């Protein structure tokens, strides 16, 4: 098995990921461009070949640590990643190559954001789950698949006169709502440049659905479209719009749009068990599927635990929620370079 690192041409890589039975369900070439442009993180795209044929790929990015050091992450700022391979030999060869790269780059660890179990001898953390299911071409069937209580919430949004639009020219007002929503959650906001780079890199495969109440934008979700799958990725809503059931209305309108465009998998994305987003997706009738994130420890002695579930971070989350919105918009993009 020969391991090489991709330098320029991505066509063969993209074709392999599309044809593989497992892998990352979004366009990795576009994600690579967006992350490089926004953060300058150095990418390493490893490829496993046998006899000239491609058997596996592994995208990795070098992400700096707060106090020095670095990590290799597959893939940062995304919820899915890890090794995409046709054979176990290719998986093991790519893992060995990743360890060698981590040692050469003096990285603390390698993080693989697997969509499914890889059968690799690594530390596994099942902190996150994902939610995805098939949708129909028929709006009525999709509506009936939503539990009764959430159907009532969608109707409430309609009753309050909410209106949805989808396009690519609302980034700036959407970003203001997104930043407002993350501040309320106690999370640093990504830089506007990342969302702009995603829009540019993905082209028409990235759209922003926005919701207005009496002409004013009150929520939105930046969404990726790939193959037969729709992935609402970054979303937010103003707290004052919660009484209008704005989130239920927003995701219903996105589902309707996706179904009309021919997409058949609605991927609600990643959540942590016991959180509001987790409960919201369960109430929509989606069942959780564990995401087996795995870690290859190189210089680090333990699996990293930088997430809102860590009790040590509760004071930071509460403090962030109390900050002025303008300060979080200035500080958040500077912090997220180190929070992939």
Secondary structure, 3 states (H helix, E strand, C coil): CEEEEECCCCHHHHHHHHHCCCCCCCCHHHHHHHHHHHHCCCEEEEEEEECCEEEEEEEEEEEECCCCCEEEEECCCCCCECEEECCHHHHHHHHHHHHHHHHHCCCCEEEECECCCCCCCCEEEEEEEEEEEECCCCHHHHHHCCCHHHHHHHHHHHHCCCEEEEECCCHHHHHHHHHHHHHHHCCCCCCHHHHHHHHHHHHHHEEEEEEEECCEEEEEEEEEEECCEEEEEEEEECHHHHHHCHHHHHHHHHHHHHHHCCCCEEEEEEEECCCHHHHHHHHCCCCEEEEEEEEEECCCCCCCCCCCCCHHHHHHHHHHHHCCHHHHHHHHHHHHHHCC
